[in-house]
Amino acid sequence: MNRKDNIKQIANTDKIWDIVVIGGGSSGLGVALDAVSRGLSVALFEKSDFAKGTSSRSTKLVHGGVRYLAQGDIFLVLEALKERGRLLKNAPHLAHNQSFIIPIYTLFERLKYTVGLKMYDWMAGKLSLGKSTFISKAKTIDRLPTIKQEGLKGGVIYHDGQFDDARLALNVAQTCDEKGAAVLNYFKVNQLLKANDGKIIGLSVKDQFSKNSYDIKAKMVVNATGVFADKILQLDNPEAKKMIRPSQGIHLVLDRSFLSGEDALMIPETSDGRVLFAVPWHDKLVVGTTDTMRKKPKLEPAALQKEIDFVLKTAQDYLTKKPQRSDILSVYAGLRPLAAPTDDSEKTKEISRSHKVIISDSNLVTLTGGKWTTFRKMGEDTVEYFTKLTGEKLLRSTSADIKIHAFSEEKSTDYLGVYGADRKSIKAIQNENSDWTELLHPKYPFTQAEVILACRNEMAMKVEDILARRIRVLFLDAQASMEMAPKVAEIMAKELGKDEAWIDKQLKDFNKLAIRYLIES
């Protein structure tokens, strides 16, 4: 993925693109992937880095949604289970089968969750990842040694998917790039271009680094900016009513010792009726989440004190090794782009996660809602509007069968597993220069070679891009990420041809950001 080459593509002012996508998170990338699968020409613009927002801040699950099943949203669960199966098939290097255990403390819970999860299995059909089953108290303790034992009757095991969200976004961007799309990060949309009849015929974008502006002609423009969808809608029509109500979810990252073993923990009903997960991820434990209404979307939302206390208290209630504030390695917050409720008292956890495609009077196509698991289907449903807007025939979607960049079925036990086939590129870089085999931090396995790869092939432009979304250290251990930053900045500067002033600014910016992922004990 070469940024300069893609800029050359969009600099051709005569070209009329079939679809231009605004937003480089899961929604926008899903649209781009489906469009290229039908042979359409596609340009995608992201104002920050790919998956900078919500799409890098998930619970790391590819799931049908046990919670949505409990709410009776059968169609959403069926759709998500089908997409879960496709994602595990098309990106096995990034998404895998994860076993979950629900601890059972009453006979009613045993009946409720055994029956409910049998239904979940049945709905998955041929795409099932494994049968749910009840296990004894002794087996539950054996598999979850740190689970609260008082009153424990046993556990219900079920299976769902687990993945690396930001790396999937990156690999989907690379897939689109390889299929001819012009995919660009750090490009901001300044204006929507319109014909005399008020219909959109393109947009004006600005490179955040060179400050150069480009006018892009397009047959269809898609607003896939998640929680920021209202900003583009108001760019189209200043009178547009707000459609998005951001709902915040936070996660705490702990050492794996708090839930040793390979299973994830699922608490189906917390004190306020939510679901809480504790999921093994990159040799750490991700615990969350919350559902808190926020008034305004932010690119870097901050966890509220009450959210941190809630997740910590719930984890303490169920674990014998009780995590304290001082044990939190990182805390991150993400915003879900929910449809704004008509009733102010409506709770976000009850708003459907289904996606919607809306066409404005100007022909701006806006995709809202949805979740990572269904990103491909969201894209397919959006691209279907192409014929309606242009009158042109549309080829059948083949995105369900596209193998994602770096596809590899080779089972890897080390941290390079998420790189899939790209691990060969890392090894080649290490062979190129022995210095690049050196670790970035004594506590972590990441080497200098991953920084070189990110600069050369993955469009990393800032220190943050690497530490937050290429090797995920900011999310795993915020303090360690700050300790790695100087080395990463130095390597990047050499690779990208930057000076000392650039290094100083990058470190200042990154440290300012990373402090937000730390909490005072």
N, C-alpha and C positions, 0 to 999 in steps of 0.2 A: 504494500500500500504506500504509494509515493505521493506526498502532498503536492510537490511541484508539478508532477505529471498531471494530476487531477485539476490543478489550477489552470494548466494549459487547455484542458478540455473545456472548462467553463468560460475561458477567455474568448472562445469562438462565438462572436455576437450574432452570427447568422443562424446558428443551430437553434432549432426549436425542440426542446426536450418533451418527451411524452408525459412524464411525471416528475415534478420537483417536490421533494419532501423536506419539510422544516422540522428538525428534531432528530437527534442521533441517539435516542434511548431505545428501549425495546419496541415501542409502538412504531416509530419512524423506520427502524431497521427492518421490522416485519413487513412494512409496506414496500420498502425498497427490494427486499428479498423476493416477495411475491411478484413484483413488477418485472424484475429481471428474469424470473422464471418463465415469463410469458413473452420474452423477447422485446420488452419495452425499453426505451432509453430513459435512464434515471439519473438525477442529480440529487444529492442529499446534503443538507447544511445543518451543522450543529454549532450553536454559539459558544459552547465550551468544549469539553472533551467528550468523546463517546461515553454514554452512561454516567456522566458526571452527577446527574440528579438521582431521582428515585431508582433508576434501573441498576445502580450499584449498591443499593441500600436495603435489599430484600432480606427475608429470613433464609434465603439460599435454598428454597424448596421448589421443585417442579411437581406440583400436586393437583389432584382433582379438587381438593378442598373439602375435608371432612366437616369443617365448620359450615360450609355452604349447604352441605347435605342436611345438616341439622336444621338449617333455616328453610329447607324445602326447595332450594334453587336447583332442581334436578337437571334442567337443561344445561346450566353452567357447569355442573359437575361432570356430566356426560361428555361435553365438549372438551373440558380440561383433561379428562382421563385419556381421551383419544389423542390430544396434542402432547400429553406427557409421554405416551408411548412413542410418538413420532420423534420427539426431541431426544429421547434416550437412544433411539435407533440412528438418528442423523448426527448426533454429537456425543458419542460414547466416551470421548476423552474428557468431556466437561460435565456430563450428567450421568448419574449412576443410581442404582437401587439402594435405598436406605431403609433399614428396619426401624420402626418406632414402637415404643411400649407405652401403653396407657396404664398407670398403676390403678388397681381396683381396690376400693376400701369398703364397698357395700355390695350386697347381693343385687340390688337394683342396678347399680353401675355395671355389674358383670353382664346382666341381661341386656341392658340398654346398648352398651358398646359392642358386645359380641354380635347382636342382631344388626346394629347399624353398620358395622364394618363388613359383615357378610354381604350386605346390600352394596357397599362400596366395591367389594370384590366382584360381585355379579355385574355391576355396571361397567367395570373395566373390561370384562369379557376376555377376549384373546390377548388384550394388552395388559392384563394383570401382571404385577411384579412379584406376586406371591400371595398365598392365602393367609387371611387373618386367623388367629387362633388364640384361645385362652391358655395361659400357662400358670402353673402353681406358684404359691408364694415363694417356695425355695428356688424355683427357676428364675423368678423375677428378681430376687435378691442376687442370685448368681450373675445375672446379666446386667443388673443395675445395682452394683454394690453400695452405692451411696444413697439409695432411695429410702425415704422414711418408712420404717418397718412397722411402727405402731398401727394396729388395725388393718394392716395390709392383707388382702385376701388372695392376691395374685396379680396377673397383668394380662392385657390383650395386646398381642403383637399384630401390627399391620405394616404394609409396605407403601412407600411413596418414593419420589425422586428427589435427589439433592444435586446442586450444581454450583458453579462459580458464575455469578450473574454478569459482572463487568467483563470477564474474559469471554463469555458467550457473546456479549454485545460486540466486542472487538472482532471476534472470529466471524460473526455475521457480516460486519462491515467489510472485512477482508473478502468474504465470499462474494458480496455484491461488487466489490472492486474488481475481483477476478473475472466477473461476468460482464464487465464493461461500464458499470456505474461510476460516476464521479462522486466520491464520498469524501467530505471535507469536515474537519473539526475546526473550531475557532473561526467560524464564519457566521456573522450575525445578519439577520434579515432586517433591513432598515425600512423597506417600503414594498407594498404590493402594487404591481403595475397593472393598470386597467385600460381597457378600450373605451371608446366614447359611450358605449352602452352600459358601462359600469361592470362589465365582466372581467375577471382576472385573466391576464395574458402572460403573467410572469412575476418576477420580483427582483428587487435590488438587494445585493448582499455586500458585506464589507469584511475583508480579511482583517482579523483582530491584530495581526502582527504587522503586515506591510501597510495597512490602512487603505489599500486599494479597494475600489468599489467595482462591482460587476453587475450588469443588467442581464438577467437570465430569462429567456422566453420559454414558456411552457404551455402545454395543452391542459394540464391539470395540476393544481397546487394543493398539497396535503399539509394540513396543520396537525402535526403529531407531537406536540410539545408538552404533553402531560399536564402537570399542574400549572403550566404557563400558557395553556391554550387560550385563556381569556385575553392575554396580551396581544396575540395574533388576531383574534376575533375583533378586538377593538382597533387594531391597525387597519383592519378591513372596514369596520364600521364603528366609529367612536361612540355610537349610541347602543352598541350591542350589550345585551343583558348578560351578567356574569353567569357562566354555566358550571364553573368548577368550585367545589368546596374542598380545600386540602384537608386530608386527615393524616395526622402524624403517627408514625410507628417507630419506636426506638428499639435498639438491641444493645445488650451488654456482652462483651467478649471476655471470657474467662479462660483460665488454664484447663486443659482436658481432665485433670485429676478430679475436678468437681463432679464429673460424670464419666468415670472410667468405663471402658468397654466400647463396643462398636455401635451400640444401639442409641437412637435418639429418644428423648423423653417428650411425651405430649401430655400436657395437663388440659383436659377437655373443658373444664369450667373453673375459672378463677373466681376470686371473691366478687368481681363485678361482671361475671358472666362472659368473659372473654376466653380465648384459647392461648395457652403459653407453650412455646416450644423451647427445648434445649437440644441443639443440634451440633454434632461433631462437624467441624469444618476447618480444613488446613491445619489439623493438629491442635485446634483450639475448640472452645465451646461457645456457640452463639446462642444467647438466651433472649427471647422476646415473643410477642411484641405488644405494643399498646395501640390505642385507637383514639386519638385526641383531635378534636376539631381545631383547626387553625384558621385565622382570618385571611392571611396573605401568604402566597407561595414564596419560598426563599430557596436560593440555589444551595445554601449551606444551612439547613434548619438545625436548631440546637435542641437537644433533649431537655425537657423540663425536669425540675427537681422531683416533682410528684411522680413522673413516669419512671425515673431511675429508682425511686423508693419502692414503687409498685412492683417492678420486675424483680428487684433484689429481694423484697419481702416474700413474694410468691416462690421464688427459687429456694429461699431459706425454709419455707414451710414444707417443702417436699424433699429436701436433700439433707442428709446427716452431716455432710461436710458443708457447712453453711458459708456461702460467699459473703465477704464484707466489702465495703466500698474500696478498701485498699487492694482488693484482689482484681478489680476491674482493669483490664489491660487497655480497653478502648470502648468508647460508647459512640454509636452513630445513630442518626435520625434520618428518616426518609418520609416523603409526603406522597400519599395516594391521591390520584386525580379523580375524586368522586363527583358524580353529578350533584350539583347544589340542591339540597333538600328544599322542598316548597314549604315545609313546616320547620321552623327554627329549632323545635324541640326534638326533631328526628335524630336518632343516634347513628353515628357513622357505621357502627358495626352491623347495622340493619339495612344499610343502603346496598343495593345489588352491585356486585363487582363486574357485571356484564358490560361489554363495550358497546358503544353507539357510534354510528357514522352520521354526521349532520352536514347538509349542504346549505350554504348561505346563498342569499340572492345573487351574490357576485360570482357564484360557483366555487367559492372556497370550500374545500372538503376538510372537515374536522373530525378526527378520530379521538374519542375520549373513553375513559374507563379502562376496564380490562386488567390483565395481570400478565406477568412474565410467561407463565405456562402457555397461555393462548396467543402469544405474540404473533405467531405465523398466521393463525386463523384470522386474527384482527387485520393483518395485512391483506389477506386474500379478500375478506369482505369489503375492505376499502377500495382495492383496485377494481373490484367488480363495477364500481361507478364510472369507470373510464368510458365505457361505451355510451352510457347515458349522457355524459357531458360532451363527448366529442363526436358521437355517431359512428366512430370507427370500431371495426370488429376486434374482439379481444380473444387471444388464444387461451386455451385451457390452462389453469394454474398447475404448475408442477412443483411448487415450493415444498409440498409435503414429502417429496422424495429427494430433495437436494441435500447432499452430504455437506455439512458445515466445514469451513476451512480448518485444516489440521486434523481432520477426521482420522481416528486411529482406534482399532479395536484391541490393540495390544494393552494388556493389563499391566499397569505400572504401579509400583508401591511407593515410589519416591515423589517428591514435590514437583518434579518435572512432568508428571502425568497429565496435568491440565494443559500442557503445551502440545499434547498429541504428537502428530507428525513433525511439528516444529521443533521438537527436542533435538532433531538431527541438525537443525540450523544453529542451535545453541552449542552443540558439541563442535560444530565446524568453526564457530567463532572462538571457542576455547582453544582449538588447535591452531588458530591463526595467530594468537598471542597468549603466551602462558600466563601473563599478568591477569588476563580476563577470567582465569579459573579461581581467582581469589574471592573470598567471601566478602559480602558487604557489611556483615555484622557477625560477631562470634556466636551469637545465639541462634542464628537462622541460616538455612542452607543456600540462600540466594547468592549468586555470583555476579561479577561484573559483566559477564556475557549476556545476561538477561537485559541489562541496561542498553547494551549495544544493539541487541535484537529489537528492543522497543523503539529505539531511535531510527533504525534502518528500515524496519518492516511494519511497525505498528503505529506510526504517526504520533509517537510521544513527543510533545513539544515543551513540556514543563516538568520540573522535578515532581510535582504533585501527580502528574499523569502516570508516572512510573510507580511511585510509592503507594498511591491510592488505588489505581485501577489496573496496572500491569502485573505487579507482584503482590498487591493487597496488604502490604505491611501496615499501612496507616490504620486499616480496619482491624488488624490482628493484634497490634501492639504499638500504640501511638508513640510511646516513649522511644522505642527502638527505631521507629521510622525517623524520628528527629535526629537520632544518632547516626543513621545511615545517610541522611540528606547531603552532608558535605561531599561525601565520596561520589554519590550519584550525580550531584551537580557538576563535579569536576570531570567525570567521564562524559556526561552529556555535552559539556562545553567543548571538549575536544572533538567529539563526534559531529556536533552541529555547527562548529566554527564560531563559538560564542566567547566573549571576553570576561574579565574579572568582574566588571560591573554587572553583567548578566548573572553571574554566579551569586553575587551578593544579594541582588534583588530576589532571585529565586529562593534563596535560603531564608530571607526575611519573610517572603510571602508564605513559604511552606510552614515555617515555624509558627506563624500567626494562625494558620489553619489547623495544624496538628494539635495545638493547645486546646482547641475546641473538642477534641476527641478524648482528652484526658479529664478525669474528675478529681476533685480534691478529696482525699480520704479523711 
